[in-house]
Amino acid sequence: MRNYLADTSPLTESLEFRRLWIGQLLSILGSQLTVTAVSLQVYDLTRSSFHVGLLGLVALVPFVFAGLYGGAIVDAHDRRKVAIASSWVLWGTSALIALQAWLRLENVLLIYVLVGIQALGTGINMPARSAIIPRLIRPEKLAAANALNMITFGLGGAAGPLLAGALVASVGYGWTYTFDVLSFTVAMWALFRLPALPPEGAIRRAGIRSVAEGFEFLGTRPNIRMTFLIDMCAMVFAMPRAVLPAVAVLVLGGGAATAGALLAGIAAGTFLGGLFSGPVARLRWQGRGVQWAVVAWGASILAFGIVVLAAGRTSPSGPTWWIVPAILCMVAAGAADSVSAALRSTILQAATPDSMRGRLQGVFTVVVGGGPRLGDVFSGGMASWLGEGTAIVVGALVCIALVWVLHAAQPKFARYDAEDPTP
């Protein structure tokens, strides 16, 4: 059993990484509290799902801009200073979101503005943190470090929304947001304790030309490019997030609680994938591992779609036993995504020169954040045409088929060797 558990040696070998990991765990938990509580507050103020949905659009545009331009900033400056500066933005907006709740301003436009500013900070902070990790960890331990990060994402993603609902119901929005502020204070402490991390190699001034150089580099590095393309296959075509509310209410019969449980199932799978990531950390042929992990994601979503189709025939008036297999499919999908994300991050960090890591991590941030939103459009549109269950099945099959198309187009990716990382 020990061979299957996560390799925790990065936490013992690097004090700086251990501090960063603990801080990230608390900050993800706190940020998930705020994301969930903001949605609940906007709905309480407007009684409109449309206004809640606008939160995603308000966050997406600055997030994409900051992710691309922020990567160039990371490559031009000390990564520690960039991470601290962007964290101050995140801490400040979290404090202001908490303040508007304590003052009972009840201004939806103000919330939108603060969420947009927070997205700007996140778009810069994420590539900065990711570019820092290879400077703290031995190359052969990168896969283990990224697998450990999946534990924080899974735990925060699963516990954050559940805790937010409980806190909002019991102590209100003010205290819920304040918990995020306190947790982010600990994450800031971890960044302040890092050593100076100036960029290595040729330094390019941040700007549009610098961003363009990142894309030019990506265009000539097929293995790195494949990590982006294959993730888009999964997130655009086989991410059923947009149809989960309809599936929960119309098919599984459990309502909003069931929709939340399905999303929590993905996060729980991410946590379990990180917890039992021992073999992933030792995997040599990481490109092949990414391909099979994305196929496993597609297969899990396919199984979920089949469950939805089968449950739809029962026309439930209340919760049915189909909820259990549906959640298990989501857990399996989350575990597969955890493996894919850890390996893709490792390939990107190991095969990219330090002078380009910030810009490539910026593109990675945009793909990870923007892909699921494109998936919302695809699955929502397909569901209105084919129905929820059929849309999920079709999207999963497209995802699996595209993995094999990409494999045929770039077979060398399957032979990517962790002991000889070639971009």
C-alpha positions as a LaTeX table, in Angstrom:
\begin{tabular}{lrrr}
\hline
Residue & $x$ (\AA) & $y$ (\AA) & $z$ (\AA) \\
\hline
Met1 & 0.00 & 0.00 & 0.00 \\
Arg2 & 2.86 & 2.39 & 0.81 \\
Asn3 & 4.05 & 2.24 & $-2.81$ \\
Tyr4 & 0.68 & 3.61 & $-3.94$ \\
Leu5 & 0.53 & 6.52 & $-1.51$ \\
Ala6 & 1.76 & 9.96 & $-2.51$ \\
Asp7 & 5.50 & 10.55 & $-2.43$ \\
Thr8 & 5.87 & 13.16 & 0.32 \\
Ser9 & 9.63 & 13.57 & $-0.02$ \\
Pro10 & 9.30 & 17.05 & $-1.63$ \\
Leu11 & 7.73 & 18.22 & 1.64 \\
Thr12 & 10.63 & 16.90 & 3.70 \\
Glu13 & 13.44 & 17.82 & 1.32 \\
Ser14 & 12.38 & 21.46 & 0.75 \\
Leu15 & 11.23 & 23.62 & 3.65 \\
Glu16 & 10.25 & 26.36 & 1.19 \\
Phe17 & 8.05 & 23.99 & $-0.82$ \\
Arg18 & 6.43 & 22.69 & 2.38 \\
Arg19 & 5.52 & 26.23 & 3.43 \\
Leu20 & 4.21 & 26.98 & $-0.07$ \\
Trp21 & 2.17 & 23.77 & $-0.09$ \\
Ile22 & 0.54 & 24.46 & 3.29 \\
Gly23 & $-0.18$ & 28.05 & 2.29 \\
Gln24 & $-1.70$ & 26.90 & $-0.98$ \\
Leu25 & $-3.96$ & 24.42 & 0.79 \\
Leu26 & $-5.35$ & 27.16 & 3.04 \\
Ser27 & $-5.65$ & 29.71 & 0.23 \\
Ile28 & $-7.54$ & 27.27 & $-2.04$ \\
Leu29 & $-9.90$ & 26.41 & 0.78 \\
Gly30 & $-10.47$ & 30.09 & 1.47 \\
Ser31 & $-10.88$ & 31.04 & $-2.19$ \\
Gln32 & $-13.46$ & 28.27 & $-2.68$ \\
Leu33 & $-15.32$ & 29.65 & 0.32 \\
Thr34 & $-15.45$ & 33.06 & $-1.34$ \\
Val35 & $-16.37$ & 31.76 & $-4.81$ \\
Thr36 & $-19.29$ & 29.83 & $-3.36$ \\
Ala37 & $-20.38$ & 32.55 & $-0.94$ \\
Val38 & $-20.27$ & 35.24 & $-3.64$ \\
Ser39 & $-22.57$ & 33.16 & $-5.84$ \\
Leu40 & $-24.96$ & 32.68 & $-2.93$ \\
Gln41 & $-24.88$ & 36.38 & $-2.04$ \\
Val42 & $-25.52$ & 37.54 & $-5.60$ \\
Tyr43 & $-28.47$ & 35.16 & $-5.82$ \\
Asp44 & $-29.81$ & 36.38 & $-2.48$ \\
Leu45 & $-29.60$ & 39.98 & $-3.72$ \\
Thr46 & $-31.04$ & 39.42 & $-7.21$ \\
Arg47 & $-32.95$ & 36.12 & $-7.12$ \\
Ser48 & $-31.57$ & 35.66 & $-10.63$ \\
Ser49 & $-29.46$ & 32.73 & $-11.91$ \\
Phe50 & $-28.52$ & 34.97 & $-14.84$ \\
His51 & $-26.78$ & 37.42 & $-12.52$ \\
Val52 & $-24.99$ & 34.55 & $-10.83$ \\
Gly53 & $-23.84$ & 33.30 & $-14.23$ \\
Leu54 & $-22.47$ & 36.77 & $-15.05$ \\
Leu55 & $-19.89$ & 36.26 & $-12.29$ \\
Gly56 & $-18.12$ & 33.79 & $-14.55$ \\
Leu57 & $-17.99$ & 36.20 & $-17.47$ \\
Val58 & $-16.87$ & 39.07 & $-15.25$ \\
Ala59 & $-13.99$ & 36.91 & $-13.99$ \\
Leu60 & $-13.04$ & 35.25 & $-17.29$ \\
Val61 & $-11.99$ & 38.31 & $-19.32$ \\
Pro62 & $-9.51$ & 39.77 & $-16.79$ \\
Phe63 & $-8.34$ & 36.26 & $-15.92$ \\
Val64 & $-7.38$ & 35.52 & $-19.54$ \\
Phe65 & $-5.66$ & 38.91 & $-19.97$ \\
Ala66 & $-3.75$ & 38.61 & $-16.69$ \\
Gly67 & $-2.78$ & 35.00 & $-17.34$ \\
Leu68 & $-1.13$ & 35.83 & $-20.67$ \\
Tyr69 & 0.42 & 39.18 & $-19.74$ \\
Gly70 & 1.15 & 38.06 & $-16.19$ \\
Gly71 & 3.31 & 35.22 & $-17.51$ \\
Ala72 & 5.50 & 37.80 & $-19.25$ \\
Ile73 & 5.77 & 39.75 & $-15.97$ \\
Val74 & 6.85 & 36.56 & $-14.17$ \\
Asp75 & 9.65 & 35.99 & $-16.69$ \\
Ala76 & 10.89 & 39.56 & $-16.37$ \\
His77 & 11.02 & 39.90 & $-12.58$ \\
Asp78 & 11.84 & 38.07 & $-9.38$ \\
Arg79 & 9.15 & 35.36 & $-9.09$ \\
Arg80 & 8.91 & 35.81 & $-5.33$ \\
Lys81 & 8.18 & 39.54 & $-5.70$ \\
Val82 & 5.58 & 38.93 & $-8.43$ \\
Ala83 & 3.85 & 36.27 & $-6.32$ \\
Ile84 & 3.81 & 38.57 & $-3.28$ \\
Ala85 & 2.54 & 41.59 & $-5.24$ \\
Ser86 & $-0.29$ & 39.61 & $-6.87$ \\
Ser87 & $-1.12$ & 38.04 & $-3.51$ \\
Trp88 & $-1.52$ & 41.51 & $-2.02$ \\
Val89 & $-4.13$ & 42.17 & $-4.73$ \\
Leu90 & $-5.93$ & 38.94 & $-3.83$ \\
Trp91 & $-5.73$ & 39.63 & $-0.12$ \\
Gly92 & $-6.98$ & 43.20 & $-0.58$ \\
Thr93 & $-9.96$ & 42.23 & $-2.74$ \\
Ser94 & $-10.87$ & 39.44 & $-0.30$ \\
Ala95 & $-10.80$ & 42.01 & 2.52 \\
Leu96 & $-13.00$ & 44.39 & 0.50 \\
Ile97 & $-15.48$ & 41.63 & $-0.32$ \\
Ala98 & $-15.66$ & 40.86 & 3.40 \\
Leu99 & $-16.05$ & 44.58 & 4.21 \\
Gln100 & $-19.00$ & 45.04 & 1.81 \\
Ala101 & $-20.73$ & 42.13 & 3.52 \\
Trp102 & $-20.10$ & 43.51 & 7.03 \\
Leu103 & $-21.37$ & 46.96 & 5.95 \\
Arg104 & $-24.40$ & 45.36 & 4.23 \\
Leu105 & $-23.90$ & 47.50 & 1.12 \\
Glu106 & $-25.89$ & 44.99 & $-1.00$ \\
Asn107 & $-24.42$ & 46.37 & $-4.23$ \\
Val108 & $-24.15$ & 43.72 & $-6.95$ \\
Leu109 & $-22.13$ & 45.98 & $-9.27$ \\
Leu110 & $-19.52$ & 46.46 & $-6.52$ \\
Ile111 & $-19.28$ & 42.68 & $-6.10$ \\
Tyr112 & $-18.75$ & 42.29 & $-9.87$ \\
Val113 & $-15.93$ & 44.87 & $-9.82$ \\
Leu114 & $-14.20$ & 43.18 & $-6.89$ \\
Val115 & $-14.51$ & 39.74 & $-8.50$ \\
Gly116 & $-12.98$ & 41.13 & $-11.70$ \\
Ile117 & $-10.02$ & 42.64 & $-9.80$ \\
Gln118 & $-9.59$ & 39.36 & $-7.95$ \\
Ala119 & $-9.46$ & 37.51 & $-11.29$ \\
Leu120 & $-6.65$ & 39.83 & $-12.42$ \\
Gly121 & $-4.64$ & 38.96 & $-9.34$ \\
Thr122 & $-5.31$ & 35.24 & $-9.78$ \\
Gly123 & $-4.20$ & 35.34 & $-13.42$ \\
Ile124 & $-0.79$ & 36.66 & $-12.38$ \\
Asn125 & $-0.47$ & 34.73 & $-9.13$ \\
Met126 & $-1.03$ & 31.25 & $-10.59$ \\
Pro127 & 1.79 & 31.31 & $-13.20$ \\
Ala128 & 4.11 & 32.91 & $-10.64$ \\
Arg129 & 3.53 & 30.15 & $-8.10$ \\
Ser130 & 3.86 & 27.42 & $-10.74$ \\
Ala131 & 7.12 & 28.88 & $-12.08$ \\
Ile132 & 8.51 & 28.94 & $-8.54$ \\
Ile133 & 8.12 & 25.19 & $-7.90$ \\
Pro134 & 10.93 & 23.97 & $-10.24$ \\
Arg135 & 13.32 & 26.31 & $-8.38$ \\
Leu136 & 12.53 & 24.67 & $-5.04$ \\
Ile137 & 12.44 & 20.97 & $-6.03$ \\
Arg138 & 14.94 & 18.59 & $-7.63$ \\
Pro139 & 13.89 & 17.79 & $-11.25$ \\
Glu140 & 13.27 & 14.12 & $-10.46$ \\
Lys141 & 10.82 & 15.15 & $-7.72$ \\
Leu142 & 8.68 & 17.48 & $-9.85$ \\
Ala143 & 6.03 & 14.85 & $-10.59$ \\
Ala144 & 5.73 & 14.04 & $-6.89$ \\
Ala145 & 5.43 & 17.75 & $-6.01$ \\
Asn146 & 2.70 & 18.33 & $-8.61$ \\
Ala147 & 0.83 & 15.24 & $-7.41$ \\
Leu148 & 0.93 & 16.64 & $-3.87$ \\
Asn149 & $-0.57$ & 19.86 & $-5.22$ \\
Met150 & $-3.51$ & 17.82 & $-6.51$ \\
Ile151 & $-4.27$ & 16.92 & $-2.90$ \\
Thr152 & $-4.64$ & 20.62 & $-2.04$ \\
Phe153 & $-6.84$ & 21.31 & $-5.09$ \\
Gly154 & $-9.04$ & 18.30 & $-4.38$ \\
Leu155 & $-9.39$ & 18.91 & $-0.66$ \\
Gly156 & $-10.04$ & 22.63 & $-1.10$ \\
Gly157 & $-12.43$ & 22.04 & $-4.00$ \\
Ala158 & $-14.44$ & 19.49 & $-2.06$ \\
Ala159 & $-14.43$ & 21.05 & 1.41 \\
Gly160 & $-14.63$ & 24.73 & 0.41 \\
Pro161 & $-18.15$ & 24.77 & $-1.11$ \\
Leu162 & $-19.55$ & 22.52 & 1.63 \\
Leu163 & $-18.00$ & 24.68 & 4.36 \\
Ala164 & $-19.21$ & 27.87 & 2.65 \\
Gly165 & $-22.81$ & 26.70 & 2.69 \\
Ala166 & $-22.59$ & 25.82 & 6.37 \\
Leu167 & $-20.89$ & 29.09 & 7.34 \\
Val168 & $-23.25$ & 31.32 & 5.35 \\
Ala169 & $-26.23$ & 29.59 & 6.94 \\
Ser170 & $-24.82$ & 29.79 & 10.47 \\
Val171 & $-22.69$ & 32.94 & 10.81 \\
Gly172 & $-23.42$ & 34.93 & 7.63 \\
Tyr173 & $-21.45$ & 36.28 & 4.70 \\
Gly174 & $-19.17$ & 38.59 & 6.69 \\
Trp175 & $-17.55$ & 35.85 & 8.76 \\
Thr176 & $-17.39$ & 33.50 & 5.76 \\
Tyr177 & $-15.40$ & 36.02 & 3.72 \\
Thr178 & $-13.28$ & 36.90 & 6.75 \\
Phe179 & $-12.17$ & 33.27 & 7.01 \\
Asp180 & $-10.82$ & 33.58 & 3.45 \\
Val181 & $-8.88$ & 36.72 & 4.44 \\
Leu182 & $-7.33$ & 34.93 & 7.42 \\
Ser183 & $-6.39$ & 31.85 & 5.41 \\
Phe184 & $-4.77$ & 33.99 & 2.72 \\
Thr185 & $-2.71$ & 35.75 & 5.38 \\
Val186 & $-1.02$ & 32.40 & 6.13 \\
Ala187 & $-0.41$ & 31.85 & 2.41 \\
Met188 & 1.22 & 35.29 & 2.22 \\
Trp189 & 3.52 & 34.35 & 5.11 \\
Ala190 & 4.77 & 31.34 & 3.12 \\
Leu191 & 5.65 & 33.58 & 0.16 \\
Phe192 & 7.51 & 36.09 & 2.33 \\
Arg193 & 9.72 & 33.26 & 3.64 \\
Leu194 & 10.85 & 32.28 & 0.13 \\
Pro195 & 14.37 & 33.23 & $-1.04$ \\
Ala196 & 14.90 & 35.65 & $-3.92$ \\
Leu197 & 14.01 & 33.94 & $-7.23$ \\
Pro198 & 15.22 & 36.13 & $-10.11$ \\
Pro199 & 14.66 & 34.72 & $-13.62$ \\
Glu200 & 17.52 & 32.76 & $-15.15$ \\
Gly201 & 18.89 & 33.19 & $-18.68$ \\
Ala202 & 17.97 & 36.01 & $-21.05$ \\
Ile203 & 15.47 & 38.44 & $-19.55$ \\
Arg204 & 12.86 & 39.95 & $-21.85$ \\
Arg205 & 10.97 & 43.07 & $-20.83$ \\
Ala206 & 7.29 & 42.33 & $-20.19$ \\
Gly207 & 5.07 & 43.39 & $-23.07$ \\
Ile208 & 3.09 & 42.23 & $-26.08$ \\
Arg209 & 6.27 & 41.13 & $-27.86$ \\
Ser210 & 7.26 & 39.03 & $-24.87$ \\
Val211 & 3.83 & 37.37 & $-24.83$ \\
Ala212 & 4.13 & 36.68 & $-28.57$ \\
Glu213 & 7.53 & 35.05 & $-28.00$ \\
Gly214 & 5.88 & 32.65 & $-25.60$ \\
Phe215 & 3.41 & 31.56 & $-28.26$ \\
Glu216 & 6.21 & 31.30 & $-30.83$ \\
Phe217 & 8.13 & 29.04 & $-28.46$ \\
Leu218 & 5.02 & 26.92 & $-27.89$ \\
Gly219 & 4.52 & 26.58 & $-31.64$ \\
Thr220 & 7.93 & 24.96 & $-32.05$ \\
Arg221 & 7.76 & 22.62 & $-29.04$ \\
Pro222 & 5.36 & 19.76 & $-29.92$ \\
Asn223 & 5.48 & 17.90 & $-26.60$ \\
Ile224 & 4.64 & 20.99 & $-24.56$ \\
Arg225 & 1.98 & 21.98 & $-27.09$ \\
Met226 & 0.38 & 18.55 & $-26.76$ \\
Thr227 & $-0.16$ & 19.06 & $-23.02$ \\
Phe228 & $-2.41$ & 22.02 & $-23.87$ \\
Leu229 & $-4.23$ & 20.42 & $-26.78$ \\
Ile230 & $-5.03$ & 17.19 & $-24.97$ \\
Asp231 & $-6.39$ & 19.04 & $-21.95$ \\
Met232 & $-8.65$ & 21.07 & $-24.22$ \\
Cys233 & $-10.07$ & 17.80 & $-25.57$ \\
Ala234 & $-11.15$ & 16.86 & $-22.05$ \\
Met235 & $-12.33$ & 20.23 & $-20.78$ \\
Val236 & $-14.13$ & 21.53 & $-23.89$ \\
Phe237 & $-15.89$ & 18.35 & $-25.01$ \\
Ala238 & $-16.21$ & 16.21 & $-21.88$ \\
Met239 & $-16.81$ & 18.68 & $-19.05$ \\
Pro240 & $-20.53$ & 18.34 & $-18.20$ \\
Arg241 & $-20.59$ & 21.03 & $-15.52$ \\
Ala242 & $-23.20$ & 23.20 & $-17.26$ \\
Val243 & $-25.76$ & 20.38 & $-17.44$ \\
Leu244 & $-25.35$ & 19.13 & $-13.86$ \\
Pro245 & $-28.16$ & 21.28 & $-12.41$ \\
Ala246 & $-30.61$ & 19.99 & $-15.03$ \\
Val247 & $-29.38$ & 16.41 & $-14.55$ \\
Ala248 & $-29.81$ & 16.73 & $-10.79$ \\
Val249 & $-33.33$ & 18.19 & $-10.94$ \\
Leu250 & $-34.85$ & 16.54 & $-14.00$ \\
Val251 & $-33.12$ & 13.15 & $-14.08$ \\
Leu252 & $-31.66$ & 12.15 & $-10.73$ \\
Gly253 & $-34.35$ & 13.90 & $-8.73$ \\
Gly254 & $-32.14$ & 15.31 & $-6.02$ \\
Gly255 & $-32.16$ & 19.03 & $-6.73$ \\
Ala256 & $-29.39$ & 21.48 & $-5.93$ \\
Ala257 & $-27.86$ & 19.24 & $-3.27$ \\
Thr258 & $-27.30$ & 16.51 & $-5.86$ \\
Ala259 & $-25.67$ & 18.96 & $-8.28$ \\
Gly260 & $-23.32$ & 20.02 & $-5.50$ \\
Ala261 & $-22.55$ & 16.41 & $-4.66$ \\
Leu262 & $-21.63$ & 15.68 & $-8.29$ \\
Leu263 & $-19.21$ & 18.60 & $-8.37$ \\
Ala264 & $-17.82$ & 17.60 & $-5.00$ \\
Gly265 & $-17.34$ & 14.09 & $-6.43$ \\
Ile266 & $-14.90$ & 15.46 & $-9.02$ \\
Ala267 & $-12.98$ & 17.30 & $-6.29$ \\
Ala268 & $-12.97$ & 14.19 & $-4.09$ \\
Gly269 & $-11.55$ & 12.20 & $-7.00$ \\
Thr270 & $-8.83$ & 14.82 & $-7.47$ \\
Phe271 & $-7.94$ & 14.46 & $-3.79$ \\
Leu272 & $-7.84$ & 10.66 & $-3.98$ \\
Gly273 & $-5.78$ & 10.82 & $-7.18$ \\
Gly274 & $-3.22$ & 12.95 & $-5.38$ \\
Leu275 & $-3.29$ & 10.81 & $-2.23$ \\
Phe276 & $-2.57$ & 7.61 & $-4.17$ \\
Ser277 & $-0.15$ & 9.15 & $-6.63$ \\
Gly278 & 2.91 & 7.05 & $-5.78$ \\
Pro279 & 3.05 & 5.30 & $-9.18$ \\
Val280 & 2.41 & 8.60 & $-10.98$ \\
Ala281 & 5.43 & 10.22 & $-9.34$ \\
Arg282 & 7.63 & 7.34 & $-10.55$ \\
Leu283 & 6.24 & 7.18 & $-14.09$ \\
Arg284 & 8.93 & 7.57 & $-16.75$ \\
Trp285 & 6.78 & 7.74 & $-19.90$ \\
Gln286 & 4.74 & 10.75 & $-18.80$ \\
Gly287 & 3.28 & 11.60 & $-22.23$ \\
Arg288 & 1.71 & 8.17 & $-22.44$ \\
Gly289 & 0.43 & 8.62 & $-18.91$ \\
Val290 & $-1.29$ & 11.90 & $-19.89$ \\
Gln291 & $-2.96$ & 10.22 & $-22.87$ \\
Trp292 & $-4.33$ & 7.33 & $-20.85$ \\
Ala293 & $-5.44$ & 9.66 & $-18.04$ \\
Val294 & $-7.48$ & 11.78 & $-20.47$ \\
Val295 & $-8.95$ & 8.62 & $-22.02$ \\
Ala296 & $-9.88$ & 7.52 & $-18.48$ \\
Trp297 & $-11.51$ & 10.93 & $-17.89$ \\
Gly298 & $-13.51$ & 10.53 & $-21.10$ \\
Ala299 & $-14.49$ & 6.97 & $-20.18$ \\
Ser300 & $-15.66$ & 8.10 & $-16.73$ \\
Ile301 & $-17.77$ & 10.89 & $-18.23$ \\
Leu302 & $-19.11$ & 8.40 & $-20.79$ \\
Ala303 & $-20.17$ & 6.11 & $-17.95$ \\
Phe304 & $-21.80$ & 9.10 & $-16.23$ \\
Gly305 & $-23.73$ & 9.88 & $-19.41$ \\
Ile306 & $-24.94$ & 6.28 & $-19.64$ \\
Val307 & $-26.09$ & 6.46 & $-16.01$ \\
Val308 & $-27.97$ & 9.68 & $-16.81$ \\
Leu309 & $-29.66$ & 8.06 & $-19.82$ \\
Ala310 & $-30.64$ & 5.02 & $-17.77$ \\
Ala311 & $-31.90$ & 7.16 & $-14.89$ \\
Gly312 & $-33.92$ & 9.28 & $-17.31$ \\
Arg313 & $-36.06$ & 6.30 & $-18.19$ \\
Thr314 & $-37.31$ & 6.08 & $-14.61$ \\
Ser315 & $-38.65$ & 9.70 & $-14.60$ \\
Pro316 & $-37.95$ & 10.20 & $-10.88$ \\
Ser317 & $-40.17$ & 12.33 & $-8.71$ \\
Gly318 & $-37.55$ & 12.22 & $-5.96$ \\
Pro319 & $-33.97$ & 11.08 & $-5.36$ \\
Thr320 & $-33.19$ & 7.64 & $-6.82$ \\
Trp321 & $-30.44$ & 5.07 & $-6.35$ \\
Trp322 & $-28.91$ & 6.30 & $-9.65$ \\
Ile323 & $-27.36$ & 9.16 & $-7.68$ \\
Val324 & $-24.76$ & 6.80 & $-6.19$ \\
Pro325 & $-23.28$ & 5.48 & $-9.47$ \\
Ala326 & $-23.45$ & 9.00 & $-10.92$ \\
Ile327 & $-21.31$ & 10.36 & $-8.06$ \\
Leu328 & $-18.89$ & 7.42 & $-8.35$ \\
Cys329 & $-18.41$ & 8.24 & $-12.05$ \\
Met330 & $-17.56$ & 11.82 & $-11.07$ \\
Val331 & $-15.05$ & 10.57 & $-8.48$ \\
Ala332 & $-13.37$ & 8.40 & $-11.13$ \\
Ala333 & $-13.26$ & 11.37 & $-13.51$ \\
Gly334 & $-11.66$ & 13.57 & $-10.85$ \\
Ala335 & $-9.00$ & 10.94 & $-10.12$ \\
Ala336 & $-8.14$ & 10.68 & $-13.82$ \\
Asp337 & $-7.95$ & 14.46 & $-14.13$ \\
Ser338 & $-5.63$ & 14.57 & $-11.12$ \\
Val339 & $-3.16$ & 12.25 & $-12.88$ \\
Ser340 & $-3.40$ & 14.22 & $-16.11$ \\
Ala341 & $-2.91$ & 17.59 & $-14.39$ \\
Ala342 & 0.10 & 16.42 & $-12.35$ \\
Leu343 & 1.86 & 14.94 & $-15.38$ \\
Arg344 & 1.06 & 17.86 & $-17.68$ \\
Ser345 & 2.39 & 20.34 & $-15.11$ \\
Thr346 & 5.54 & 18.27 & $-14.71$ \\
Ile347 & 6.19 & 18.09 & $-18.47$ \\
Leu348 & 5.67 & 21.84 & $-18.80$ \\
Gln349 & 7.98 & 22.68 & $-15.90$ \\
Ala350 & 10.73 & 20.20 & $-16.80$ \\
Ala351 & 10.84 & 20.75 & $-20.58$ \\
Thr352 & 10.57 & 24.56 & $-20.53$ \\
Pro353 & 13.67 & 26.72 & $-19.92$ \\
Asp354 & 13.42 & 28.95 & $-16.87$ \\
Ser355 & 13.37 & 32.10 & $-19.02$ \\
Met356 & 10.10 & 30.92 & $-20.62$ \\
Arg357 & 8.37 & 29.25 & $-17.67$ \\
Gly358 & 6.30 & 32.25 & $-16.65$ \\
Arg359 & 4.84 & 32.80 & $-20.12$ \\
Leu360 & 4.13 & 29.12 & $-20.69$ \\
Gln361 & 2.59 & 28.83 & $-17.23$ \\
Gly362 & 0.45 & 31.84 & $-18.13$ \\
Val363 & $-0.90$ & 30.02 & $-21.19$ \\
Phe364 & $-1.40$ & 26.93 & $-19.03$ \\
Thr365 & $-3.39$ & 29.02 & $-16.55$ \\
Val366 & $-5.64$ & 30.36 & $-19.32$ \\
Val367 & $-6.23$ & 26.87 & $-20.74$ \\
Val368 & $-7.04$ & 25.41 & $-17.32$ \\
Gly369 & $-9.36$ & 28.30 & $-16.48$ \\
Gly370 & $-10.89$ & 28.92 & $-19.89$ \\
Gly371 & $-11.29$ & 25.34 & $-21.14$ \\
Pro372 & $-14.11$ & 24.40 & $-18.75$ \\
Arg373 & $-15.98$ & 27.61 & $-19.61$ \\
Leu374 & $-15.86$ & 26.70 & $-23.31$ \\
Gly375 & $-17.02$ & 23.27 & $-22.18$ \\
Asp376 & $-20.03$ & 24.92 & $-20.52$ \\
Val377 & $-20.98$ & 26.41 & $-23.89$ \\
Phe378 & $-20.51$ & 23.09 & $-25.72$ \\
Ser379 & $-22.36$ & 20.88 & $-23.23$ \\
Gly380 & $-25.14$ & 23.43 & $-22.71$ \\
Gly381 & $-25.69$ & 23.84 & $-26.44$ \\
Met382 & $-25.59$ & 20.11 & $-27.11$ \\
Ala383 & $-28.01$ & 19.44 & $-24.24$ \\
Ser384 & $-30.58$ & 21.87 & $-25.66$ \\
Trp385 & $-30.37$ & 19.97 & $-28.95$ \\
Leu386 & $-29.91$ & 16.32 & $-27.91$ \\
Gly387 & $-30.87$ & 16.23 & $-24.24$ \\
Glu388 & $-28.56$ & 16.10 & $-21.23$ \\
Gly389 & $-27.68$ & 12.38 & $-21.23$ \\
Thr390 & $-27.00$ & 12.14 & $-24.96$ \\
Ala391 & $-24.97$ & 15.37 & $-24.90$ \\
Ile392 & $-22.74$ & 13.96 & $-22.16$ \\
Val393 & $-22.22$ & 10.68 & $-24.05$ \\
Val394 & $-21.43$ & 12.44 & $-27.35$ \\
Gly395 & $-18.97$ & 14.83 & $-25.69$ \\
Ala396 & $-17.15$ & 11.97 & $-23.96$ \\
Leu397 & $-16.85$ & 10.00 & $-27.20$ \\
Val398 & $-15.51$ & 13.08 & $-29.01$ \\
Cys399 & $-12.93$ & 13.54 & $-26.25$ \\
Ile400 & $-11.68$ & 9.94 & $-26.49$ \\
Ala401 & $-11.61$ & 10.06 & $-30.30$ \\
Leu402 & $-9.62$ & 13.31 & $-30.32$ \\
Val403 & $-7.00$ & 11.81 & $-28.00$ \\
Trp404 & $-6.29$ & 9.14 & $-30.60$ \\
Val405 & $-6.33$ & 11.73 & $-33.41$ \\
Leu406 & $-3.72$ & 13.76 & $-31.54$ \\
His407 & $-1.70$ & 10.60 & $-30.90$ \\
Ala408 & $-1.68$ & 9.84 & $-34.63$ \\
Ala409 & $-0.65$ & 13.42 & $-35.41$ \\
Gln410 & 2.13 & 13.53 & $-32.78$ \\
Pro411 & 3.17 & 9.95 & $-31.84$ \\
Lys412 & 6.41 & 11.16 & $-30.22$ \\
Phe413 & 4.41 & 12.55 & $-27.29$ \\
Ala414 & 3.71 & 9.00 & $-26.08$ \\
Arg415 & 7.50 & 8.47 & $-25.96$ \\
Tyr416 & 8.18 & 11.55 & $-23.87$ \\
Asp417 & 10.86 & 10.44 & $-21.40$ \\
Ala418 & 10.92 & 12.03 & $-17.92$ \\
Glu419 & 14.63 & 11.17 & $-17.70$ \\
Asp420 & 15.33 & 13.10 & $-20.90$ \\
Pro421 & 12.69 & 15.89 & $-21.08$ \\
Thr422 & 12.40 & 17.15 & $-24.65$ \\
Pro423 & 10.03 & 20.04 & $-25.34$ \\
\hline
\end{tabular}
